[in-house]
Amino acid sequence: MQRAKARVSVGLHISRLWLIGLALGIWVSALGPSSAQTGLPKPLSIDEMMQKPVFRMARLSPSGRYFVAIVERDLKEHIMFFDVAGDGQPIASVGMGDSIVNWVNWVNEDRVLLSFASYRDKFGNMVNYDDLDEVRAARTNRLLLVNRDGSNPHRLFSGDRQMERYRSTWGIADRLHNDPDHILIPALNQGDVDLFKVNVNTGAYEVLMEGSYDTVDWKTDGNGRVIFRYDNADTGSGYDVYARDDQPDGKIKWRRIKKIRFKSERNNEADDFALIAAGPTSSTYYVSARPEGADTAAIYLYDFNTDEYVETLFRHDKIDITSVIYEPTSREYLGTFFVEDKL
């Protein structure tokens, strides 16, 4: 009996050819001069594709000149920085010891924020990730700011165990493109998930928006103004999405616009509605949604004032689409990407 062959196809719906050229240029630069001269590498075998990647989560800096990636060396993870126009060798590296990196992203051209996890046994001793099957250990998440050259590390929310540990695997709520010294990020504060404005150089922070006991996330318009709040539903079976409603007296009220039920992880389905990024106008947002009667989730431009899908941007007949590529300044839609597994 022949074993079924697995095939993975990566789809890219794009409206700008220059974006494809940029992506290929970065990829060739990362491979180094020899790979660029010999052409594209041969397709990977199934065994090779199933191996743990040694190079993952590459992220471009805001200018596109540098990128950062998580690289495994000698069973240890490192944060490595590269110059896109360089020779493929890292310009700086930060070793993470026995910790596992959850994610890394740029906060400005010179500095990144990363989330990492460590494991400790009941005595407080560090436990290697590969030993977790044999040793009971508790996972703790942390956030770290570090410069592109590996200098000036600062552990965010250090000193407040509740804020530092809770939801540290979440990403940045808003990178504040017009303010390179600050970012917005959620954290637990005396029982509430609040939104904080953080100075990425010093680590100083202040509360920008207070949540409630049920609040789990925040969304902005891409320019630092909070316009959405996610709360856990009373039943525990999903979450409620609230839109900001400014009052004449300066107070803020929140009106519920969507009630979303959790999808079964076993079916690997996307949620029926998910906010992705602010759209090109003050009342629109890019969303992944499955309207009533639709078989798959597609990408829409959604007007949250009228609760209408004003434009269908991309739909796939067989799989859910949950990603958007957009220009961060104009908020113009550029495309989307997806991965389709086939047997």
VOBA-1610 file (N, C-alpha, C; in pm, whole numbers, padded with zeros to 5 digits, always signed):
BEGIN
Met+00084-00120+00000Met+00000+00000+00000Met+00087+00125+00000Gln+00059+00213-00090Gln+00135+00336-00096Gln+00084+00436+00008Arg+00176+00505+00071Arg+00137+00606+00168Arg+00087+00730+00094Ala-00022+00787+00145Ala-00077+00907+00081Ala+00022+01021+00090Lys+00034+01093-00016Lys+00126+01206-00019Lys+00056+01332+00029Ala+00117+01400+00122Ala+00061+01526+00172Ala+00117+01641+00092Arg+00034+01740+00072Arg+00078+01856-00006Arg+00029+01982+00064Val+00113+02080+00074Val+00078+02207+00136Val+00091+02316+00031Ser-00017+02390+00009Ser-00011+02501-00085Ser-00028+02631-00009Val+00054+02728-00043Val+00047+02859+00020Val-00014+02957-00080Gly-00127+03016-00043Gly-00195+03108-00133Gly-00163+03251-00099Leu-00159+03335-00202Leu-00133+03478-00183Leu-00223+03556-00275His-00316+03631-00216His-00399+03722-00294His-00342+03860-00274Ile-00291+03920-00380Ile-00216+04043-00365Ile-00262+04143-00471Ser-00261+04270-00436Ser-00300+04372-00532Ser-00183+04459-00573Arg-00062+04429-00522Arg+00057+04508-00556Arg+00174+04415-00589Leu+00222+04417-00713Leu+00331+04329-00752Leu+00460+04364-00680Trp+00478+04491-00643Trp+00603+04529-00576Trp+00616+04461-00440Leu+00504+04424-00379Leu+00511+04357-00250Leu+00570+04217-00265Ile+00534+04150-00375Ile+00592+04019-00401Ile+00743+04031-00422Gly+00785+04132-00496Gly+00928+04153-00519Gly+01002+04179-00390Leu+00942+04258-00301Leu+01005+04285-00172Leu+01022+04158-00092Ala+00917+04076-00089Ala+00925+03952-00010Ala+01032+03859-00065Leu+01040+03845-00197Leu+01141+03758-00257Leu+01281+03812-00234Gly+01295+03943-00239Gly+01426+04003-00218Gly+01477+03978-00079Ile+01389+03990+00019Ile+01428+03963+00158Ile+01467+03817+00174Trp+01388+03728+00113Trp+01414+03585+00126Trp+01550+03548+00068Val+01581+03602-00050Val+01710+03572-00114Val+01824+03629-00031Ser+01807+03749+00024Ser+01912+03808+00105Ser+01940+03725+00229Ala+01832+03670+00287Ala+01850+03589+00408Ala+01923+03459+00378Leu+01905+03407+00255Leu+01972+03282+00220Leu+02121+03302+00196Gly+02158+03421+00152Gly+02299+03448+00126Gly+02330+03446-00022Pro+02448+03491-00061Pro+02484+03506-00203Pro+02481+03375-00280Ser+02526+03265-00218Ser+02537+03141-00294Ser+02401+03090-00338Ser+02299+03099-00253Ser+02166+03053-00289Ser+02105+03139-00398Ala+02134+03271-00393Ala+02080+03360-00495Ala+02137+03326-00632Gln+02262+03279-00636Gln+02327+03250-00764Gln+02280+03119-00823Thr+02244+03023-00738Thr+02208+02892-00789Thr+02059+02877-00812Gly+01979+02979-00783Gly+01836+02971-00807Gly+01760+02919-00686Leu+01632+02891-00706Leu+01547+02848-00596Leu+01585+02707-00549Pro+01573+02679-00418Pro+01605+02545-00368Pro+01500+02445-00412Lys+01537+02317-00409Lys+01441+02213-00446Lys+01332+02203-00340Pro+01213+02155-00377Pro+01104+02142-00279Pro+01143+02052-00162Leu+01091+02084-00044Leu+01121+02004+00074Leu+01046+01872+00072Ser+01107+01770+00130Ser+01038+01643+00146Ser+00941+01653+00263Ile+00854+01552+00278Ile+00758+01550+00389Ile+00831+01547+00522Asp+00937+01465+00532Asp+01012+01456+00658Asp+01077+01588+00694Glu+01128+01658+00593Glu+01190+01787+00618Glu+01087+01891+00663Met+00969+01886+00602Met+00865+01982+00637Met+00812+01961+00777Met+00820+01838+00828Met+00768+01807+00961Met+00868+01840+01072Gln+00990+01871+01036Gln+01090+01904+01137Gln+01063+02040+01199Lys+01108+02057+01323Lys+01096+02186+01390Lys+01181+02289+01316Pro+01126+02404+01280Pro+01204+02504+01204Pro+01317+02562+01288Val+01428+02592+01223Val+01540+02654+01293Val+01538+02806+01274Phe+01447+02854+01191Phe+01438+02996+01160Phe+01289+03028+01147Arg+01235+03105+01240Arg+01092+03130+01236Arg+01057+03273+01278Met+00936+03312+01245Met+00877+03439+01283Met+00964+03559+01245Ala+01008+03563+01120Ala+01086+03678+01073Ala+00996+03800+01060Arg+01044+03915+01108Arg+00965+04038+01106Arg+01051+04153+01053Leu+00998+04226+00955Leu+01067+04342+00899Leu+01057+04461+00994Ser+01162+04543+00999Ser+01157+04668+01072Ser+01067+04766+00996Pro+01022+04874+01059Pro+00931+04969+00992Pro+00983+05021+00859Ser+01115+05042+00846Ser+01170+05094+00720Ser+01193+04985+00618Gly+01194+04859+00663Gly+01223+04748+00574Gly+01371+04717+00560Arg+01457+04790+00631Arg+01600+04768+00617Arg+01648+04647+00697Tyr+01587+04620+00811Tyr+01631+04510+00898Tyr+01518+04410+00918Phe+01556+04290+00960Phe+01454+04198+01009Phe+01508+04120+01127Val+01416+04076+01211Val+01447+04000+01330Val+01381+03864+01316Ala+01443+03762+01373Ala+01387+03627+01364Ala+01428+03546+01486Ile+01352+03441+01513Ile+01385+03346+01619Ile+01461+03231+01555Val+01581+03208+01601Val+01668+03107+01541Val+01712+03009+01649Glu+01708+02880+01617Glu+01752+02778+01712Glu+01895+02736+01683Arg+01979+02740+01785Arg+02118+02696+01774Arg+02150+02610+01896Asp+02194+02486+01872Asp+02231+02395+01980Asp+02117+02379+02080Leu+01995+02362+02027Leu+01874+02338+02107Leu+01836+02456+02196Lys+01892+02573+02168Lys+01858+02694+02242Lys+01806+02799+02142Glu+01709+02878+02186Glu+01655+02981+02097Glu+01729+03113+02115His+01744+03182+02002His+01811+03312+02000His+01726+03410+01920Ile+01729+03536+01961Ile+01672+03643+01881Ile+01785+03700+01797Met+01773+03690+01664Met+01881+03736+01576Met+01832+03849+01486Phe+01919+03946+01466Phe+01890+04062+01384Phe+01974+04057+01257Phe+01913+04093+01143Phe+01979+04087+01013Phe+01958+04218+00938Asp+02057+04250+00856Asp+02045+04361+00762Asp+02001+04301+00628Val+01888+04351+00574Val+01835+04294+00449Val+01938+04301+00337Ala+02019+04407+00335Ala+02119+04423+00229Ala+02252+04359+00266Gly+02256+04286+00379Gly+02381+04228+00425Gly+02413+04095+00360Asp+02506+04021+00423Asp+02554+03895+00366Asp+02481+03774+00421Gly+02371+03794+00494Gly+02296+03683+00550Gly+02338+03645+00690Gln+02446+03704+00740Gln+02492+03677+00875Gln+02426+03776+00973Pro+02392+03730+01094Pro+02327+03821+01190Pro+02419+03935+01232Ile+02360+04052+01252Ile+02437+04166+01300Ile+02434+04173+01453Ala+02344+04097+01515Ala+02337+04088+01661Ala+02254+03967+01698Ser+02279+03913+01818Ser+02208+03795+01864Ser+02187+03804+02015Val+02068+03764+02060Val+02036+03762+02203Val+01995+03620+02239Gly+02075+03552+02322Gly+02044+03417+02363Gly+01934+03414+02467Met+01843+03317+02456Met+01729+03308+02547Met+01742+03195+02648Gly+01856+03127+02651Gly+01877+03021+02749Gly+01776+02909+02731Asp+01712+02868+02842Asp+01612+02761+02837Asp+01472+02814+02811Ser+01458+02942+02788Ser+01326+03001+02763Ser+01282+02976+02619Ile+01150+02977+02599Ile+01089+02961+02468Ile+01028+03094+02427Val+01058+03141+02306Val+01007+03270+02259Val+00868+03250+02199Asn+00770+03324+02251Asn+00634+03317+02197Asn+00620+03399+02069Trp+00671+03521+02072Trp+00666+03608+01954Trp+00765+03721+01972Val+00796+03787+01861Val+00883+03904+01863Val+00834+04000+01757Asn+00837+04130+01786Asn+00795+04229+01688Asn+00864+04362+01715Trp+00876+04442+01610Trp+00940+04572+01621Trp+00847+04671+01688Val+00903+04758+01773Val+00826+04869+01829Val+00867+05000+01763Asn+00986+05006+01710Asn+01031+05115+01624Asn+01150+05063+01543Glu+01220+05148+01473Glu+01328+05104+01386Glu+01447+05045+01462Asp+01462+05080+01588Asp+01582+05041+01663Asp+01556+04941+01775Arg+01429+04905+01800Arg+01400+04828+01921Arg+01286+04729+01896Val+01292+04613+01964Val+01188+04512+01951Val+01132+04478+02089Leu+01011+04423+02087Leu+00948+04367+02207Leu+00926+04219+02181Leu+00964+04137+02277Leu+00943+03993+02262Leu+00876+03936+02386Ser+00797+03834+02364Ser+00734+03759+02472Ser+00802+03623+02480Phe+00843+03584+02600Phe+00908+03454+02616Phe+00853+03382+02739Ala+00863+03252+02736Ala+00810+03169+02844Ala+00922+03087+02907Ser+00916+03072+03037Ser+01010+02985+03108Ser+00930+02892+03199Tyr+00991+02782+03236Tyr+00925+02681+03319Tyr+01008+02656+03444Arg+00939+02652+03557Arg+01007+02626+03684Arg+00933+02518+03762Asp+01011+02435+03831Asp+00950+02331+03914Asp+00905+02390+04047Lys+00856+02306+04138Lys+00802+02354+04265Lys+00908+02415+04356Phe+01034+02390+04324Phe+01144+02448+04402Phe+01196+02578+04342Gly+01139+02619+04227Gly+01182+02741+04162Gly+01294+02722+04064Asn+01333+02599+04036Asn+01442+02572+03943Asn+01390+02573+03799Met+01472+02627+03707Met+01437+02628+03566Met+01430+02486+03511Val+01331+02461+03428Val+01312+02330+03364Val+01319+02348+03214Asn+01399+02267+03147Asn+01410+02271+03003Asn+01280+02225+02939Tyr+01244+02288+02828Tyr+01118+02255+02759Tyr+01110+02107+02723Asp+01223+02048+02684Asp+01223+01908+02643Asp+01204+01812+02760Asp+01215+01861+02885Asp+01200+01776+03003Asp+01062+01785+03066Leu+00969+01857+03002Leu+00838+01880+03064Leu+00756+01753+03077Asp+00784+01651+02996Asp+00711+01525+03008Asp+00747+01450+03135Glu+00862+01481+03192Glu+00909+01408+03310Glu+00901+01490+03438Val+00893+01623+03425Val+00895+01710+03543Val+00773+01802+03540Arg+00703+01809+03653Arg+00591+01902+03662Arg+00646+02042+03682Ala+00602+02134+03597Ala+00655+02270+03603Ala+00546+02369+03566Ala+00558+02489+03620Ala+00463+02597+03592Ala+00524+02690+03488Arg+00440+02733+03394Arg+00485+02822+03287Arg+00464+02968+03329Thr+00564+03050+03303Thr+00557+03193+03331Thr+00599+03269+03206Asn+00516+03366+03165Asn+00546+03448+03049Asn+00606+03582+03092Arg+00694+03635+03011Arg+00757+03763+03038Arg+00763+03844+02908Leu+00777+03976+02921Leu+00795+04066+02807Leu+00929+04136+02820Leu+01004+04143+02709Leu+01137+04201+02710Leu+01154+04298+02594Leu+01201+04419+02624Leu+01239+04517+02523Leu+01390+04511+02504Val+01437+04517+02380Val+01581+04511+02355Val+01612+04585+02225Asn+01730+04646+02219Asn+01773+04719+02100Asn+01813+04624+01987Arg+01817+04680+01866Arg+01855+04603+01748Arg+01996+04548+01757Asp+02085+04614+01832Asp+02221+04564+01848Asp+02236+04475+01971Gly+02124+04440+02035Gly+02125+04351+02151Gly+02146+04422+02283Ser+02158+04554+02282Ser+02184+04629+02406Ser+02055+04679+02470Asn+02071+04735+02589Asn+01963+04801+02664Asn+01839+04713+02682Pro+01854+04590+02735Pro+01735+04508+02761Pro+01656+04563+02880His+01525+04554+02871His+01439+04599+02981His+01317+04508+02989Arg+01296+04447+03105Arg+01181+04358+03124Arg+01059+04443+03158Leu+00959+04438+03071Leu+00841+04521+03085Leu+00756+04476+03203Phe+00702+04573+03278Phe+00619+04550+03396Phe+00695+04477+03506Ser+00825+04483+03503Ser+00905+04416+03606Ser+00872+04474+03743Gly+00852+04386+03840Gly+00818+04428+03975Gly+00673+04409+04010Asp+00586+04398+03909Asp+00445+04370+03932Asp+00414+04232+03875Arg+00410+04131+03961Arg+00398+03993+03915Arg+00269+03970+03838Gln+00159+04032+03881Gln+00032+04012+03815Gln+00034+04069+03673Met+00080+04192+03659Met+00083+04254+03527Met+00182+04186+03435Glu+00295+04145+03489Glu+00401+04088+03407Glu+00362+03952+03351Arg+00290+03873+03430Arg+00261+03736+03389Arg+00136+03724+03304Tyr+00035+03804+03333Tyr-00095+03782+03272Tyr-00096+03821+03125Arg-00142+03728+03041Arg-00162+03755+02900Arg-00038+03804+02827Ser+00078+03767+02877Ser+00201+03816+02814Ser+00223+03758+02675Thr+00146+03655+02640Thr+00161+03600+02506Thr+00081+03680+02404Trp+00003+03778+02446Trp-00068+03864+02353Trp+00030+03954+02281Gly-00012+04003+02166Gly+00074+04094+02092Gly+00049+04239+02128Ile+00108+04327+02051Ile+00096+04471+02071Ile-00039+04517+02016Ala-00112+04596+02093Ala-00241+04645+02047Ala-00225+04753+01940Asp-00125+04839+01954Asp-00102+04945+01855Asp+00044+04988+01865Arg+00115+04985+01752Arg+00256+05023+01750Arg+00274+05174+01741Leu+00167+05249+01721Leu+00169+05395+01718Leu+00274+05447+01618His+00242+05434+01491His+00336+05471+01385His+00377+05618+01391Asn+00290+05702+01446Asn+00323+05845+01456Asn+00396+05880+01585Asp+00421+05781+01669Asp+00489+05803+01796Asp+00584+05686+01821Pro+00705+05690+01765Pro+00796+05576+01773Pro+00848+05545+01913Asp+00822+05631+02009Asp+00870+05607+02146Asp+00769+05533+02233His+00649+05507+02181His+00545+05444+02264His+00471+05335+02186Ile+00413+05242+02263Ile+00322+05142+02210Ile+00205+05128+02305Leu+00097+05063+02259Leu-00016+05029+02344Leu-00021+04879+02360Ile-00040+04831+02484Ile-00041+04688+02510Ile-00132+04658+02629Pro-00211+04549+02625Pro-00299+04516+02737Pro-00225+04442+02847Ala-00271+04461+02970Ala-00215+04388+03085Ala-00318+04390+03198Leu-00306+04293+03287Leu-00397+04282+03400Leu-00357+04384+03507Asn-00457+04459+03554Asn-00432+04563+03654Asn-00541+04556+03760Gln-00509+04496+03877Gln-00603+04485+03987Gln-00735+04421+03945Gly-00723+04314+03869Gly-00841+04237+03829Gly-00899+04275+03695Asp-00861+04390+03638Asp-00911+04433+03509Asp-00803+04423+03402Val-00843+04389+03281Val-00749+04395+03170Val-00757+04536+03112Asp-00660+04618+03147Asp-00655+04756+03102Asp-00559+04769+02984Leu-00568+04883+02915Leu-00478+04911+02804Leu-00375+05014+02851Phe-00247+04983+02831Phe-00139+05067+02879Phe-00062+05131+02764Lys-00020+05255+02787Lys+00072+05322+02698Lys+00211+05308+02756Val+00303+05249+02680Val+00435+05213+02730Val+00543+05289+02655Asn+00637+05348+02727Asn+00755+05408+02666Asn+00854+05295+02636Val+00883+05273+02509Val+00965+05157+02470Val+01112+05177+02502Asn+01153+05297+02532Asn+01293+05323+02566Asn+01321+05305+02714Thr+01227+05348+02798Thr+01247+05342+02943Thr+01166+05233+03012Gly+01059+05186+02946Gly+00970+05089+03009Gly+00863+05152+03096Ala+00863+05284+03110Ala+00761+05353+03189Ala+00624+05334+03123Tyr+00519+05324+03205Tyr+00386+05299+03150Tyr+00278+05372+03229Glu+00163+05392+03161Glu+00048+05454+03224Glu-00079+05391+03167Val-00187+05395+03246Val-00314+05340+03200Val-00377+05435+03100Leu-00409+05383+02981Leu-00476+05462+02879Leu-00627+05439+02882Met-00668+05314+02904Met-00810+05279+02904Met-00833+05168+03007Glu-00935+05187+03092Glu-00967+05088+03194Glu-01074+04993+03143Gly-01052+04862+03166Gly-01149+04763+03128Gly-01234+04721+03246Ser-01301+04608+03232Ser-01381+04552+03339Ser-01329+04412+03371Tyr-01394+04346+03464Tyr-01352+04211+03501Tyr-01359+04116+03382Asp-01450+04143+03288Asp-01470+04054+03173Asp-01388+04092+03052Thr-01323+04208+03054Thr-01249+04255+02936Thr-01128+04167+02909Val-01108+04133+02781Val-00996+04046+02743Val-00906+04108+02636Asp-00953+04212+02564Asp-00868+04268+02458Asp-00922+04403+02415Trp-00835+04478+02344Trp-00868+04611+02294Trp-00823+04623+02149Lys-00894+04705+02071Lys-00855+04734+01933Lys-00859+04885+01911Thr-00766+04935+01828Thr-00757+05079+01801Thr-00778+05108+01653Asp-00778+05240+01623Asp-00793+05282+01484Asp-00660+05288+01411Gly-00553+05238+01473Gly-00421+05241+01413Gly-00343+05368+01442Asn-00409+05464+01506Asn-00344+05590+01543Asn-00354+05617+01692Gly-00376+05512+01770Gly-00376+05526+01915Gly-00512+05548+01978Arg-00616+05567+01901Arg-00750+05588+01956Arg-00821+05453+01970Val-00859+05419+02091Val-00926+05292+02117Val-01070+05298+02066Ile-01111+05201+01985Ile-01247+05203+01932Ile-01324+05074+01956Phe-01255+04965+01999Phe-01325+04840+02027Phe-01275+04778+02158Arg-01364+04706+02223Arg-01330+04632+02344Arg-01391+04492+02334Tyr-01313+04392+02372Tyr-01361+04254+02376Tyr-01388+04216+02521Asp-01508+04163+02550Asp-01542+04112+02682Asp-01584+03966+02670Asn-01551+03887+02771Asn-01603+03752+02776Asn-01754+03755+02793Ala-01823+03668+02723Ala-01969+03660+02737Ala-02005+03600+02872Asp-02125+03635+02922Asp-02168+03587+03053Asp-02175+03435+03059Thr-02207+03372+02947Thr-02221+03226+02944Thr-02088+03154+02938Gly-01980+03227+02906Gly-01849+03165+02893Gly-01831+03092+02761Ser-01928+03106+02669Ser-01923+03033+02542Ser-01871+03118+02427Gly-01826+03241+02456Gly-01778+03328+02350Gly-01740+03463+02406Tyr-01750+03565+02323Tyr-01716+03698+02369Tyr-01807+03801+02301Asp-01819+03917+02363Asp-01896+04028+02310Asp-01801+04135+02259Val-01832+04193+02144Val-01751+04300+02088Val-01827+04431+02104Tyr-01762+04528+02168Tyr-01822+04658+02193Tyr-01749+04766+02114Ala-01827+04859+02057Ala-01771+04974+01986Ala-01779+05099+02072Arg-01681+05182+02061Arg-01676+05306+02138Arg-01784+05404+02090Asp-01848+05470+02185Asp-01952+05567+02155Asp-01928+05691+02242Asp-01863+05793+02184Asp-01832+05915+02258Asp-01958+05998+02283Gln-01972+06046+02406Gln-02088+06124+02445Gln-02057+06274+02441Pro-02160+06359+02428Pro-02139+06505+02425Pro-02070+06559+02549Asp-02087+06492+02663Asp-02025+06540+02786Asp-01882+06493+02803Gly-01830+06425+02701Gly-01692+06379+02706Gly-01675+06238+02759Lys-01782+06179+02810Lys-01775+06042+02862Lys-01780+05942+02746Ile-01736+05820+02777Ile-01734+05714+02676Ile-01832+05605+02716Lys-01920+05568+02624Lys-02007+05453+02644Lys-01968+05346+02542Trp-02005+05224+02573Trp-01972+05112+02484Trp-02100+05042+02442Arg-02118+05026+02310Arg-02236+04957+02260Arg-02195+04825+02196Arg-02267+04721+02230Arg-02234+04589+02176Arg-02274+04580+02029Ile-02178+04538+01945Ile-02206+04526+01803Ile-02209+04382+01755Lys-02141+04292+01830Lys-02139+04151+01791Lys-02133+04063+01915Lys-02199+03950+01906Lys-02189+03846+02009Lys-02138+03721+01940Ile-02017+03680+01973Ile-01948+03574+01901Ile-01936+03449+01988Arg-01972+03336+01931Arg-01956+03208+02000Arg-01823+03145+01960Phe-01757+03082+02057Phe-01631+03014+02028Phe-01655+02897+01933Lys-01564+02881+01839Lys-01570+02767+01749Lys-01493+02649+01808Ser-01530+02530+01766Ser-01463+02410+01815Ser-01323+02402+01756Glu-01221+02388+01841Glu-01084+02374+01793Glu-01068+02245+01711Arg-01152+02147+01744Arg-01142+02020+01673Arg-01175+02037+01526Asn-01269+02125+01494Asn-01307+02148+01355Asn-01215+02247+01285Asn-01127+02312+01362Asn-01029+02406+01307Asn-01097+02515+01224Glu-01207+02569+01278Glu-01281+02674+01210Glu-01246+02811+01268Ala-01250+02910+01182Ala-01230+03047+01230Ala-01359+03096+01295Asp-01347+03196+01382Asp-01465+03256+01443Asp-01553+03318+01336Asp-01682+03335+01369Asp-01774+03394+01273Asp-01746+03543+01250Phe-01674+03605+01342Phe-01642+03746+01328Phe-01515+03775+01405Ala-01418+03842+01341Ala-01293+03878+01408Ala-01241+04008+01350Leu-01214+04106+01438Leu-01154+04232+01397Leu-01005+04210+01368Ile-00957+04261+01255Ile-00817+04240+01218Ile-00738+04371+01225Ala-00783+04474+01153Ala-00707+04600+01149Ala-00799+04713+01105Ala-00761+04835+01145Ala-00839+04953+01107Ala-00837+04971+00956Gly-00951+05015+00902Gly-00964+05036+00759Gly-00923+05177+00717Pro-00952+05214+00592Pro-00906+05342+00538Pro-00988+05462+00584Thr-01103+05440+00647Thr-01184+05551+00698Thr-01208+05532+00847Ser-01257+05638+00911Ser-01270+05637+01057Ser-01375+05540+01109Ser-01466+05494+01024Ser-01572+05404+01069Ser-01562+05264+01012Thr-01449+05232+00946Thr-01436+05100+00884Thr-01322+05020+00946Tyr-01336+04888+00936Tyr-01236+04796+00990Tyr-01229+04676+00898Tyr-01107+04622+00882Tyr-01092+04496+00811Tyr-01127+04382+00906Val-01216+04294+00863Val-01260+04185+00949Val-01258+04054+00871Ser-01245+03946+00946Ser-01269+03813+00894Ser-01406+03772+00947Ala-01498+03739+00858Ala-01635+03713+00902Ala-01701+03605+00818Arg-01797+03538+00881Arg-01878+03437+00814Arg-02025+03479+00830Pro-02075+03562+00739Pro-02215+03605+00749Pro-02311+03485+00741Glu-02433+03508+00784Glu-02532+03400+00783Glu-02548+03344+00642Gly-02538+03212+00631Gly-02550+03144+00503Gly-02420+03117+00432Ala-02310+03179+00479Ala-02179+03159+00416Ala-02113+03034+00472Asp-02042+02961+00386Asp-01974+02838+00428Asp-01836+02866+00488Thr-01771+02972+00446Thr-01636+03003+00493Thr-01627+03149+00538Ala-01528+03176+00621Ala-01501+03314+00663Ala-01419+03383+00555Ala-01456+03505+00521Ala-01388+03582+00418Ala-01343+03716+00476Ile-01267+03792+00397Ile-01219+03923+00439Ile-01313+04029+00386Tyr-01361+04115+00478Tyr-01454+04221+00442Tyr-01403+04355+00496Leu-01450+04462+00433Leu-01439+04594+00491Leu-01572+04620+00561Tyr-01564+04639+00692Tyr-01683+04645+00777Tyr-01702+04786+00832Asp-01825+04839+00821Asp-01859+04969+00878Asp-01927+04943+01012Phe-01859+04981+01123Phe-01914+04948+01254Phe-02019+05048+01301Asn-02033+05160+01231Asn-02142+05252+01265Asn-02275+05202+01212Thr-02272+05142+01093Thr-02395+05091+01032Thr-02410+04941+01045Asp-02307+04872+01099Asp-02307+04727+01112Asp-02328+04660+00976Glu-02252+04705+00876Glu-02265+04651+00740Glu-02128+04612+00685Tyr-02127+04506+00605Tyr-02009+04468+00529Tyr-02016+04544+00396Val-01936+04649+00384Val-01949+04739+00269Val-01875+04687+00147Glu-01780+04596+00167Glu-01706+04542+00052Glu-01648+04405+00086Thr-01664+04311-00006Thr-01599+04180+00007Thr-01463+04188-00061Leu-01355+04171+00017Leu-01220+04188-00035Leu-01159+04059-00085Phe-01184+03948-00016Phe-01133+03820-00064Phe-01209+03706+00004Arg-01247+03607-00077Arg-01316+03489-00027Arg-01256+03365-00093His-01247+03257-00016His-01203+03128-00068His-01318+03030-00053Asp-01338+02946-00152Asp-01454+02856-00151Asp-01442+02744-00049Lys-01316+02710-00008Lys-01298+02591+00074Lys-01244+02619+00214Ile-01169+02725+00233Ile-01105+02748+00362Ile-01136+02888+00415Asp-01123+02903+00547Asp-01143+03032+00612Asp-01022+03122+00588Ile-01047+03248+00562Ile-00941+03347+00542Ile-00942+03442+00662Thr-00828+03457+00726Thr-00823+03534+00851Thr-00711+03638+00854Ser-00646+03664+00741Ser-00532+03756+00741Ser-00554+03870+00642Val-00492+03983+00673Val-00497+04100+00586Val-00358+04161+00576Ile-00319+04198+00456Ile-00197+04276+00434Ile-00241+04416+00395Tyr-00191+04517+00468Tyr-00236+04654+00442Tyr-00120+04751+00460Glu-00133+04868+00400Glu-00032+04972+00413Glu-00058+05044+00545Pro+00040+05047+00637Pro+00013+05095+00773Pro-00020+05243+00785Thr+00019+05325+00690Thr-00008+05469+00699Thr-00144+05504+00639Ser-00166+05463+00515Ser-00293+05494+00448Ser-00402+05395+00483Arg-00365+05281+00541Arg-00457+05171+00575Arg-00517+05107+00450Glu-00453+05125+00336Glu-00503+05068+00211Glu-00486+04917+00211Tyr-00589+04847+00163Tyr-00584+04701+00153Tyr-00489+04659+00041Leu-00395+04569+00071Leu-00300+04521-00028Leu-00322+04376-00066Gly-00371+04295+00027Gly-00393+04155-00005Gly-00411+04071+00119Thr-00398+03939+00101Thr-00410+03845+00211Thr-00328+03722+00179Phe-00311+03631+00274Phe-00241+03506+00248Phe-00307+03394+00326Phe-00286+03272+00282Phe-00346+03158+00348Phe-00267+03033+00315Val-00284+02930+00397Val-00218+02801+00377Val-00327+02695+00365Glu-00318+02613+00261Glu-00416+02509+00236Glu-00348+02373+00240Asp-00394+02285+00326Asp-00339+02149+00336Asp-00422+02055+00251Lys-00355+01970+00176Lys-00426+01875+00089Lys-00365+01737+00105Leu-00447+01634+00088Leu-00400+01495+00086Leu-00416+01438-00054
//
